[in-house]
Amino acid sequence: MPNKVTIWKLRNNNQLRKSYVNNNINLDEFDALIKITVEMSRFLYPYFRKLLQSKEDSYKNSVIWNDFKKRLIELIKERFNLDSMRVKKLLNQTENDEIIIKSLLILSLCISNLGYQRLKNFLFDF
């Protein structure tokens, strides 16, 4: 990625966003985004681990999980297209825990040396 503006423009290719732009991402840009995601996952791993532990022990640590989930839902409502069925599924209280947990687990598992390839394979299979 030549600069931060390029990254910012690429995020507008997300079909779930309100400001969606229909551009195709080439393979190099896709690889670069995966590498950025893996590096951010390595940086955020302690936080992911704390979140997953708080979900597991919901009676003692429900505050951490509930704060995270509340903030995530706020960001989704602010930035995503609320008319999309996939976004509605994310906002559905009964289904979104499973989606959030799966996403956090995938990001947690991509911190290893093979994390880049693992995340890339997951996204291609998605």
KEKOL-762088 format. One record per residue (C-alpha): chain; residue number from 0; x, y negated, z negated; residue in one letter. Coordinates in Angstrom, 3 decimals. Example, Ala and Ser with C-alpha at 12.3 -4.5 7.8 and 13.67 -1.06 7.14 Angstrom:
! residues 2
["A", 0, [12.300, 4.500, -7.800], "a"]
["A", 1, [13.670, 1.060, -7.140], "s"]
END
This chain:
! residues 126
["A", 0, [0.000, 0.000, 0.000], "m"]
["A", 1, [1.528, -3.291, 1.030], "p"]
["A", 2, [-0.254, -5.357, -1.656], "n"]
["A", 3, [-3.135, -5.507, -4.133], "k"]
["A", 4, [-5.454, -7.103, -1.604], "v"]
["A", 5, [-5.269, -3.977, 0.557], "t"]
["A", 6, [-6.287, -1.862, -2.425], "i"]
["A", 7, [-9.126, -4.251, -3.194], "w"]
["A", 8, [-10.388, -4.003, 0.395], "k"]
["A", 9, [-10.250, -0.207, 0.327], "l"]
["A", 10, [-12.518, -0.017, -2.688], "r"]
["A", 11, [-15.265, -1.654, -0.599], "n"]
["A", 12, [-15.389, 1.550, 1.461], "n"]
["A", 13, [-17.200, 3.241, -1.419], "n"]
["A", 14, [-20.736, 3.908, -0.228], "q"]
["A", 15, [-22.101, 3.579, -3.753], "l"]
["A", 16, [-21.012, -0.061, -4.156], "r"]
["A", 17, [-23.321, -3.016, -3.602], "k"]
["A", 18, [-20.837, -4.615, -1.207], "s"]
["A", 19, [-20.244, -1.582, 0.971], "y"]
["A", 20, [-18.234, -1.991, 4.184], "v"]
["A", 21, [-18.331, 0.867, 6.663], "n"]
["A", 22, [-14.654, 1.297, 7.544], "n"]
["A", 23, [-12.913, 4.605, 7.855], "n"]
["A", 24, [-9.918, 5.193, 5.614], "i"]
["A", 25, [-6.984, 6.802, 7.333], "n"]
["A", 26, [-5.098, 9.715, 5.769], "l"]
["A", 27, [-2.191, 7.552, 4.563], "d"]
["A", 28, [-4.553, 5.201, 2.736], "e"]
["A", 29, [-6.384, 8.177, 1.224], "f"]
["A", 30, [-3.077, 9.656, -0.007], "d"]
["A", 31, [-2.050, 6.304, -1.461], "a"]
["A", 32, [-5.324, 5.989, -3.361], "l"]
["A", 33, [-4.879, 9.498, -4.762], "i"]
["A", 34, [-1.345, 8.655, -5.893], "k"]
["A", 35, [-2.590, 5.495, -7.614], "i"]
["A", 36, [-5.337, 7.494, -9.319], "t"]
["A", 37, [-2.852, 10.121, -10.536], "v"]
["A", 38, [-0.535, 7.464, -11.952], "e"]
["A", 39, [-3.408, 5.703, -13.697], "m"]
["A", 40, [-4.545, 9.060, -15.097], "s"]
["A", 41, [-1.100, 9.624, -16.569], "r"]
["A", 42, [-1.268, 6.224, -18.193], "f"]
["A", 43, [-4.818, 6.760, -19.508], "l"]
["A", 44, [-4.434, 10.406, -20.554], "y"]
["A", 45, [-4.367, 9.690, -24.323], "p"]
["A", 46, [-7.632, 7.776, -23.958], "y"]
["A", 47, [-9.225, 10.570, -21.874], "f"]
["A", 48, [-8.190, 13.116, -24.460], "r"]
["A", 49, [-9.664, 11.039, -27.289], "k"]
["A", 50, [-12.931, 10.654, -25.357], "l"]
["A", 51, [-13.231, 14.358, -24.641], "l"]
["A", 52, [-12.485, 15.219, -28.264], "q"]
["A", 53, [-15.100, 12.728, -29.438], "s"]
["A", 54, [-17.687, 14.346, -27.162], "k"]
["A", 55, [-16.774, 17.775, -28.501], "e"]
["A", 56, [-17.140, 16.618, -32.112], "d"]
["A", 57, [-20.121, 14.373, -31.509], "s"]
["A", 58, [-21.268, 14.270, -35.115], "y"]
["A", 59, [-18.063, 12.671, -36.429], "k"]
["A", 60, [-16.862, 10.666, -33.433], "n"]
["A", 61, [-20.022, 9.792, -31.536], "s"]
["A", 62, [-19.169, 6.073, -31.695], "v"]
["A", 63, [-16.222, 6.455, -29.293], "i"]
["A", 64, [-18.221, 8.490, -26.775], "w"]
["A", 65, [-21.298, 6.252, -26.988], "n"]
["A", 66, [-19.240, 3.067, -26.549], "d"]
["A", 67, [-17.491, 4.523, -23.507], "f"]
["A", 68, [-20.725, 5.745, -21.967], "k"]
["A", 69, [-22.471, 2.428, -22.622], "k"]
["A", 70, [-19.652, 0.468, -20.962], "r"]
["A", 71, [-19.538, 2.862, -17.998], "l"]
["A", 72, [-23.276, 2.492, -17.422], "i"]
["A", 73, [-22.961, -1.299, -17.635], "e"]
["A", 74, [-20.230, -1.241, -14.978], "l"]
["A", 75, [-22.263, 1.043, -12.734], "i"]
["A", 76, [-25.304, -1.244, -12.988], "k"]
["A", 77, [-23.159, -4.283, -12.291], "e"]
["A", 78, [-21.213, -2.975, -9.289], "r"]
["A", 79, [-23.110, -0.118, -7.677], "f"]
["A", 80, [-26.165, -0.017, -5.445], "n"]
["A", 81, [-28.988, 0.908, -7.811], "l"]
["A", 82, [-31.221, 2.030, -4.928], "d"]
["A", 83, [-28.902, 4.921, -4.098], "s"]
["A", 84, [-30.021, 8.350, -5.299], "m"]
["A", 85, [-26.464, 9.249, -6.324], "r"]
["A", 86, [-26.243, 6.132, -8.482], "v"]
["A", 87, [-29.622, 6.924, -10.031], "k"]
["A", 88, [-28.274, 10.360, -10.882], "k"]
["A", 89, [-25.291, 8.740, -12.599], "l"]
["A", 90, [-27.634, 6.575, -14.640], "l"]
["A", 91, [-29.907, 9.475, -15.577], "n"]
["A", 92, [-29.282, 10.135, -19.278], "q"]
["A", 93, [-29.886, 13.886, -19.031], "t"]
["A", 94, [-27.466, 14.489, -16.147], "e"]
["A", 95, [-24.724, 11.914, -16.525], "n"]
["A", 96, [-22.947, 13.521, -19.500], "d"]
["A", 97, [-22.021, 16.511, -17.365], "e"]
["A", 98, [-20.797, 14.308, -14.511], "i"]
["A", 99, [-18.766, 12.099, -16.852], "i"]
["A", 100, [-17.183, 15.053, -18.655], "i"]
["A", 101, [-16.289, 16.763, -15.375], "k"]
["A", 102, [-14.728, 13.541, -14.052], "s"]
["A", 103, [-12.687, 13.033, -17.221], "l"]
["A", 104, [-11.497, 16.650, -17.146], "l"]
["A", 105, [-10.412, 16.362, -13.520], "i"]
["A", 106, [-8.542, 13.137, -14.237], "l"]
["A", 107, [-6.946, 14.749, -17.304], "s"]
["A", 108, [-5.794, 17.753, -15.296], "l"]
["A", 109, [-4.228, 15.668, -12.543], "c"]
["A", 110, [-1.466, 14.304, -14.792], "i"]
["A", 111, [0.802, 17.306, -14.201], "s"]
["A", 112, [3.470, 17.518, -11.512], "n"]
["A", 113, [0.933, 19.204, -9.250], "l"]
["A", 114, [-1.741, 16.667, -10.157], "g"]
["A", 115, [-1.603, 14.885, -6.817], "y"]
["A", 116, [-2.245, 18.102, -4.888], "q"]
["A", 117, [-4.907, 19.243, -7.370], "r"]
["A", 118, [-6.849, 15.992, -7.073], "l"]
["A", 119, [-6.482, 15.909, -3.298], "k"]
["A", 120, [-7.829, 19.469, -2.994], "n"]
["A", 121, [-10.724, 18.655, -5.296], "f"]
["A", 122, [-11.683, 15.584, -3.262], "l"]
["A", 123, [-11.490, 17.469, 0.027], "f"]
["A", 124, [-13.752, 20.182, -1.409], "d"]
["A", 125, [-16.190, 17.618, -2.803], "f"]
END
